[in-house]
Amino acid sequence: MDMLEMKKALFEGGIVGAGGAGFPTYAKLSDQAETIILNCAECEPLIKVDRQLMIDYVDEVLFGMQMLVDTLGAKEGIIAIKKSYVTSIQAVNSRIANYKSLKLHILPDIYPAGDEVILIYETTKKVVPQGKIPILVGCVVVNVETVLNIYRKITKDENVTTKFITVAGLVKNPITVEVPVGIMVKDLIDLAGGFTTEDYVMIMGGPMTGKICSAPDIVTKTTKAILVLPPTCPPITMRKSTTRNNLRAAMSACSQCSMCTSLCPRNLLGSAIKPHEFMRAIANGITYNVEPFINSFFCVSCGLCEMYSCHQGLSPRRLLDEYKNGLRAKGVKPPDKPNKPTNELREERKVPEHRLINRLGLAKFDLAAPMAKCEMNIKEVKLLLRQCIGAPCSASVKVGDKVSQGQVVGKPPEGALGVILHASLTGTVTAVNDSFITISKQ
């Protein structure tokens, strides 16, 4: 299989990054790639998906990685796993000798090790220029579940219709489970035995970058976890603060200690983002120097500044997001700035994940969430037509159509960035609009 054939297969298979923004995987493939990096860092606390896939599907994932290396003509494939994932490391070591181009790299247990720019530096010592993409330094980063989906498509012609998700926190039985795309959050909670309390808030994604969600919300191809957390823990209280209150707090309490910048993972790699300068500017109405505002483009919203670094409980990330989004809305483009040298104190300023978990008040929820085979009586799915970065799909079915699992039900516009959407349930189409397709079981 050549690269164009693989791109076509991944587009037709509906394969996108299985976590984060969900960039269409076919668009990442390039013959300029020298190194393919498998991201088994599971950047966010409490999420247990990739480490378990690396155990249960080790041959499939390694085979998929070797296919990528061979197809793109890359020099090597790096399997990057955190050192605490002992069983995953053992699984890889037991098989990796069978794959000539692959090698294992042990990552430190830090946050955010799963950020692809941090991951690339940890594994290759290459720095991706700020505002640019990894292929500029010859790297392609892929997630474990994404590679499993590539394997399934190339070897079995299986399209993406399911998602692996961790359900953890205030539930009776924390689990990791494979479910149809398009089920509701409440279906996942039921699979985990239900809530252990009536006082909770749910997050879709991780505690650092996920979004507050509710029971009727829908699982997409990028959903990685549903966390049920106490309403008083920092990940929840921070999310419920308003921009107005965050700004007032910055004006009254920011001491300019600069810890937010000192520990900023991107700043440590030479990025221009300096949260403390931004906080100083907004707290004191300093507008003659626009650099702190323009540099907000280089913030990747990892949340370390507000969830860990700031001793005053301020929210640099949320204020940076507000300004960054405002600049984009006004048509302002990110500047083209070279990185400065990597900070010589970077090693000493890495944030251990276990300390972050304690700071978040989540240590008691950092429990096993074993892979489970659950009996599911899913009677309906709602497939959002926007499942990834790029253009949303247009429905290719109508109300009353009979569809089978894996059948095409939506396509992106011709030539647009996006992937095909498939039915995740065999049944009848009961609703179609510009936002979603509903399929009910026969």
Buried (B, 14 or more C-beta within 10 A) or exposed (E): EEBEEBBEBBBBBBBBBBBBEBBBBBBBBBEBBBBBBBBBBBBBBBBBBBBBBBBBBBEBBBBBBBBBBBBBEBEBBBBBBBEBBEEBBEBBEEBBEEBEBBEBBBBBBBBBBBBBBBBBBBBBEBBBBBBEBBBEBBBBBBBBBBBBBBBBBBEEEBBBBBBBBBBBBBBEBBBBBBBBBBBBBBBBBBBBEEBEEEEBBBBBBBBBBBEBBEEEBBBBBBBBBBBBBBEEBBBBBBBEBEEEEBBEBBEEBBEEEBBBBBBBBBBBBBBBBBBBBBBBBBBEEEEEEEBBBBBBBBBBEBBBBBBBBBEBEBBBBBBBBBBBEEBEEEEEEBEEBEBEEEBEEBEEBBBEBBEBBEBBBBEEBBEEBEBBEEEBEBEBBBBBBBBBBBBBBBBBBEEEBEBEBBBBBBBBEEEEBBBBBBBBBBBBBBBBEEEBBBBEEE
